[in-house]
Amino acid sequence: MSTTVTFTGVTRRHGKGIALDRVDVALEPGVTGLLGPNGAGKTTLLRLLATVLPPTEGRCRILGLDPDSSDDRIEIRRRLGYLPQEVGYPRGFTAFEFVDYVAALKEWSDRPGRHAEVRRVLDLVGMADLAGKKMRRLSGGQRRRVALAQSLIGSPELLILDEPTNGLDPEQRASLRGVLSSAGQRSTILLATHQTEDVAALCERVIVLDSGRIRYDGSVRDLVAQAAGRVWLADVESPNALSSWRTGTGRFRHVAMDAPQGVELAEPTLEDAYLLLRGGERDSVDMEVA
Ligand SMILES: Nc1ncnc2c1ncn2[C@@H]1O[C@H](COP(=O)(O)OP(=O)(O)OP(=O)(O)O)[C@@H](O)[C@H]1O
C-alpha cells in the first residue's frame, strides 16, 4: 500500500513547551483514528500535516512532497482537505457561498464545475436543503457540517479532520461515518476525536498520543483485546477500579488492570481499552515519581 505521509523524529515546540516530541508516523490510505487526552498534541500533529505549522525539528514528507519548500507546500495544500477544530466564517455568507469561496481559493476556476462540486459536498453532509441559509443563522451542528463539506472539495487524497463529529446529532454522526468510510477507500484520512465509538466504528488503525508522544499505534482490534478480562459487572462499587459507574440497569461497570476472581466479565470496548492504556501510563509515571 502506498504511504501518503511520513514523519520522522518530528518535534514541535511552543516556547518552552513541547507539543510533539520526536514523533515517527507513516499514514496510508484508509481511516486512522487519533485519540488522546486534552493537550496531548493531536491538533498540533494535524496542523503540521495541513502545513499550517512547520516542525521545530524532524522531517516531514506529505504526498511525496517536502512542506519546507514553498512550491511543494502550495501543491500539498491543493491536494489535501482540512477541517480545523475551529473554523471562522466570513460574515453574511450563505453555506453555499462559504464552500464556494473555499473552492475558489483551491483554484477551481471553472464556475459551473465548481458550483456542481459545492452542491455535491453539501449534499454529502446533508446540507443541500440549507445551502441558501446564512452561516450565522445555522445551528452549531449545521455549521460544523458545512465546515466538513469544504474539506471534502475535490475528494482530496489526504483528509485531515479535527473532531468532525463535535456537535452532530446521532443521525448525522451515523451518516458522516458512511461518508468517511467510503472516502477512506481511496483517500488517507486522519481523524482526531474524543469519541472512541467513532474510531471503533470506522477505523482499523488507531494512534494514541499523550504528552506529545505516540503511546499506541496499531490495530483497534489489538488494543481492544488488551482489555479482555479487565472489564466486569457487579452489584456494588469497586474502590480499586480505574473507572467505575452505575449503569442504567442498576449494576456497576468496572474497568481495572486486574479483575477480581469469579466476577461476571463484560465485553470490552475501545473506550475501556483506552482508559486502561491511560491508567497504565499514569501508573508508570507514578512509579517513576515514587
Ligand atoms: N499556539 C500555541 N502556543 C503555545 N502552546 C500551544 C499552542 N498550541 C498548542 N499549545 C500547547 O501544546 C500542547 C498540545 O496542544 P494541542 O492543541 O495540540 O492538543 P490536543 O491534543 O489537540 O488537545 P485537545 O484535545 O484539548 O484539543 C498543549 O500543552 C497546548 O497548551
The ligand as an SDF file (V2000), in Angstrom:
LIG
                    3D

 31 33  0  0  0  0  0  0  0  0999 V2000
   -0.0450   28.1940   19.7730 N   0  0  0  0  0  0  0  0  0  0  0  0
    0.3520   27.6400   20.9090 C   0  0  0  0  0  0  0  0  0  0  0  0
    1.1340   28.3080   21.7880 N   0  0  0  0  0  0  0  0  0  0  0  0
    1.5500   27.7240   22.9340 C   0  0  0  0  0  0  0  0  0  0  0  0
    1.2400   26.4630   23.3010 N   0  0  0  0  0  0  0  0  0  0  0  0
    0.4510   25.7630   22.4710 C   0  0  0  0  0  0  0  0  0  0  0  0
   -0.0350   26.3020   21.2390 C   0  0  0  0  0  0  0  0  0  0  0  0
   -0.7910   25.3520   20.6180 N   0  0  0  0  0  0  0  0  0  0  0  0
   -0.7800   24.2660   21.4350 C   0  0  0  0  0  0  0  0  0  0  0  0
   -0.0450   24.5230   22.5320 N   0  0  0  0  0  0  0  0  0  0  0  0
    0.2180   23.5600   23.6250 C   0  0  0  0  0  0  0  0  0  0  0  0
    0.6530   22.3600   23.0330 O   0  0  0  0  0  0  0  0  0  0  0  0
    0.0910   21.2310   23.7020 C   0  0  0  0  0  0  0  0  0  0  0  0
   -0.6940   20.3820   22.7160 C   0  0  0  0  0  0  0  0  0  0  0  0
   -1.8460   21.1090   22.2900 O   0  0  0  0  0  0  0  0  0  0  0  0
   -2.8460   20.5480   21.1990 P   0  0  0  0  0  0  0  0  0  0  0  0
   -3.8560   21.6280   20.9180 O   0  0  0  0  0  0  0  0  0  0  0  0
   -2.0780   20.0190   20.0490 O   0  0  0  0  0  0  0  0  0  0  0  0
   -3.5310   19.3340   21.9950 O   0  0  0  0  0  0  0  0  0  0  0  0
   -4.8380   18.4680   21.6520 P   0  0  0  0  0  0  0  0  0  0  0  0
   -4.4750   17.0380   21.8440 O   0  0  0  0  0  0  0  0  0  0  0  0
   -5.3770   18.8500   20.3240 O   0  0  0  0  0  0  0  0  0  0  0  0
   -5.8390   18.9020   22.7980 O   0  0  0  0  0  0  0  0  0  0  0  0
   -7.4900   18.9830   22.8200 P   0  0  0  0  0  0  0  0  0  0  0  0
   -7.9690   17.5620   22.8970 O   0  0  0  0  0  0  0  0  0  0  0  0
   -7.7470   19.7290   24.0790 O   0  0  0  0  0  0  0  0  0  0  0  0
   -7.9230   19.7030   21.5930 O   0  0  0  0  0  0  0  0  0  0  0  0
   -0.7530   21.7840   24.8470 C   0  0  0  0  0  0  0  0  0  0  0  0
    0.0340   21.7740   26.0200 O   0  0  0  0  0  0  0  0  0  0  0  0
   -1.0440   23.2010   24.4170 C   0  0  0  0  0  0  0  0  0  0  0  0
   -1.1870   24.0320   25.5440 O   0  0  0  0  0  0  0  0  0  0  0  0
  1  2  1  0
  2  3  1  0
  2  7  2  0
  3  4  2  0
  4  5  1  0
  5  6  2  0
  6  7  1  0
  6 10  1  0
  7  8  1  0
  8  9  2  0
  9 10  1  0
 10 11  1  0
 11 12  1  0
 11 30  1  0
 12 13  1  0
 13 14  1  0
 13 28  1  0
 14 15  1  0
 15 16  1  0
 16 17  2  0
 16 18  1  0
 16 19  1  0
 19 20  1  0
 20 21  2  0
 20 22  1  0
 20 23  1  0
 23 24  1  0
 24 25  2  0
 24 26  1  0
 24 27  1  0
 28 29  1  0
 28 30  1  0
 30 31  1  0
M  END
$$$$
